[in-house]
């Protein structure tokens, strides 16, 4: 009879991410208000100690530490063709938080998977149809280790 032990993968304790996909959904509100676009970004992640996610009941009251998902939006300027930052506040607050991804917060273990994020926006179809967007994303673990930053493919709002 043979037995074997599976050795868990070894990842650094600082999270790392990779771009997986970006897509858009067109939302038509039932109240008759203007339809809008909802971009959705998916990243893959790896973390050596699995300390990703902030519990709902945890608030630091220091705004930079209340978030663990950081996203910047860039829109292509039709005149120059260059991507320019979209100013937060013009379409909403972009940074966000996601809950703990491991089954238990007490046990350190390698963790990998995908994280899908719906961008909080007001990209109404009247103003933004045909606009080209690109996103940069990074995440932070509970030990405040920040991942690398990824850039998505170009997303055309249709």
C-alpha positions in Angstrom: 0.0 0.0 0.0 1.4 3.4 -1.0 0.5 6.7 0.5 1.5 10.2 -0.5 1.2 13.7 0.9 0.4 16.6 -1.3 2.7 19.4 -0.7 0.9 22.8 -0.8 2.2 25.2 -3.4 4.7 27.8 -2.3 3.9 31.4 -3.1 5.4 34.6 -1.6 3.5 36.2 1.3 3.1 39.3 -0.9 0.1 38.8 -3.2 0.6 38.7 -6.9 -2.0 39.2 -9.6 -2.5 38.6 -13.3 -5.0 40.1 -15.7 -7.6 37.5 -16.7 -10.5 39.4 -18.5 -12.5 42.5 -18.8 -16.0 42.8 -20.1 -19.0 45.1 -20.0 -22.7 44.6 -19.2 -25.3 47.0 -20.3 -27.9 47.7 -17.6 -31.4 49.0 -18.3 -33.0 50.2 -15.1 -36.7 49.2 -14.6 -37.5 52.7 -13.4 -37.0 54.2 -16.8 -33.8 56.0 -16.0 -30.9 56.1 -18.5 -29.3 52.7 -19.2 -25.6 52.5 -18.2 -22.6 50.3 -18.7 -21.1 48.2 -15.9 -17.5 47.1 -16.6 -16.4 43.9 -14.9 -12.7 43.1 -14.3 -11.4 39.6 -13.5 -7.9 39.0 -12.1 -6.1 35.9 -10.9 -4.3 36.0 -7.6 -1.8 34.0 -5.6 -0.9 34.7 -1.9 1.5 32.6 0.2 -0.2 33.0 3.6 -3.8 33.4 2.4 -4.5 36.7 4.3 -6.6 38.3 1.5 -9.8 40.1 2.3 -11.1 42.4 4.9 -13.9 41.1 7.3 -17.1 43.1 7.2 -16.8 44.1 10.8 -13.2 45.5 10.4 -12.8 49.2 10.0 -9.6 51.0 10.7 -11.1 54.6 10.4 -8.0 55.4 8.4 -9.4 55.5 4.8 -6.3 54.2 3.1 -6.6 51.0 5.0 -10.3 50.4 4.6 -9.8 49.2 1.1 -7.9 46.3 -0.4 -8.9 46.5 -4.1 -7.5 49.5 -5.9 -8.6 50.4 -9.4 -7.8 53.3 -11.7 -9.8 54.0 -14.8 -8.3 55.5 -18.0 -10.3 56.7 -20.9 -9.0 57.2 -24.5 -9.0 60.8 -25.6 -10.5 60.8 -29.1 -8.4 63.7 -30.2 -5.0 62.6 -29.0 -5.6 58.8 -28.8 -3.9 58.8 -25.4 -5.4 57.2 -22.3 -6.1 59.7 -19.6 -7.1 59.1 -16.0 -10.8 59.4 -15.4 -11.2 61.6 -12.4 -12.9 59.8 -9.4 -16.1 61.5 -8.5 -17.1 62.0 -12.1 -18.4 58.4 -12.3 -18.1 57.2 -8.6 -15.6 55.9 -6.1 -13.5 53.1 -7.6 -11.5 51.6 -4.8 -13.3 48.9 -2.9 -12.9 46.0 -0.5 -13.5 42.3 -0.8 -14.2 39.9 2.1 -11.8 37.2 3.3 -11.2 34.6 0.6 -9.8 31.8 2.8 -12.3 29.6 4.7 -10.7 30.7 8.0 -8.7 33.8 8.9 -6.7 32.1 11.6 -4.9 29.5 9.6 -2.1 30.6 7.2 -2.1 28.6 3.9 -1.3 29.4 0.3 -4.3 30.7 -1.6 -5.0 31.2 -5.4 -8.0 31.9 -7.4 -9.9 34.5 -9.4 -11.4 37.8 -8.2 -14.2 39.4 -10.2 -14.9 43.1 -9.6 -17.9 45.2 -10.9 -16.7 48.7 -11.4 -18.9 51.2 -9.5 -19.7 53.6 -12.3 -22.3 55.8 -14.0 -21.1 55.2 -17.6 -24.5 56.1 -19.1 -25.1 54.9 -22.6 -25.8 58.4 -24.0 -22.4 59.8 -23.0 -20.1 56.8 -23.1 -21.2 54.5 -26.0 -18.1 53.9 -28.0 -15.7 55.1 -25.3 -12.6 53.0 -24.8 -11.5 52.3 -21.3 -8.5 50.6 -19.7 -8.0 49.8 -16.0 -5.1 49.3 -13.6 -5.6 47.1 -10.6 -3.7 46.1 -7.5 -4.7 44.4 -4.2 -3.5 44.5 -0.6 -3.5 41.8 2.0 -4.3 42.2 5.7 -0.6 42.5 6.5 -0.7 45.6 4.1 1.5 43.9 1.5 0.6 45.3 -1.9 0.5 43.2 -5.1 2.0 44.1 -8.4 -0.2 46.4 -10.6 -1.8 45.0 -13.8 -3.2 46.8 -16.8 -6.3 45.4 -18.5 -6.9 45.1 -22.2 -8.9 47.9 -23.8 -12.6 47.7 -23.3 -15.0 49.5 -25.8 -18.4 50.3 -24.3 -21.1 49.0 -26.6 
